[in-house]
């Protein structure tokens, strides 16, 4: 689970400062733990693919973050 704390900010490829990346992490943290727990240790690409596979089930906030980052 600790690894997950670093996945979303890097996953979204945001070039902003760490403080600006935090909302993306917060928005998707629950969705990752809910839908993608099984692939969390398989790398960032696996988590992103899982989020995309579960797109219709994601929270509005996480979906918005993904959309804003071209995913």
N, C-alpha and C positions, 0 to 999 in steps of 0.2 A: 504494500500500500504506500510505503514511503516513496517508492520510485514514481508512483503516479503523481505525486505532488509536483514533479518536474516535467511531466510529459506534455500536458496541454499547452503551456506557454511555448515550448519548442515546437510542438506539433503544429501549431497555428502559424509558425514562421513569422511571427510579428517582429518587426524591427524596432519597435518602441521600447522604452525603458521598462524595467521590471515592474514598476508600479502600474504601468498601463497594461501589462499582460495579465495581471492578477484577475481582473473581471472575467476574462475568457476562461481562466482556470476555474474560478468560482461558478461560472455559468454551466460548465460541463462536468464538474466533479461528480455530482450525483448521478448523471446519466452514464458516465464511464463506469462507476461502481455498480450501477444497476444493470446495465446491458452488456458491458464489455469486460467484466471482471476476469473472465477466462483467458483473455488475450493480453492482459495488462503487462505480463512479463515477456511478451513476444515483440516488443518494440513499438515505437511511435507509429509506424506505418500500419501495424496491425490494429492499433487502437483507433486510428483515423478511419480505416476501412470498416471497422465495427460500427463506429458512430454513423458512417454513411449508410451502412446496411440497415441501421435502426432509425434512420432519418425521420420517419413518420411518427416514431414513438418518443423522440427527444423533446425535452422541454423547449418552450419558445425561445428562452434566453440562449440555450446552447445552439439551437438551430440558427439563431441570428448571428452568433459569433462565428459559426462555420461559414455562413453565407458571406459575412463581411470580410472573411479571409479567403474568399474564392474557393471554398470547398463545397 
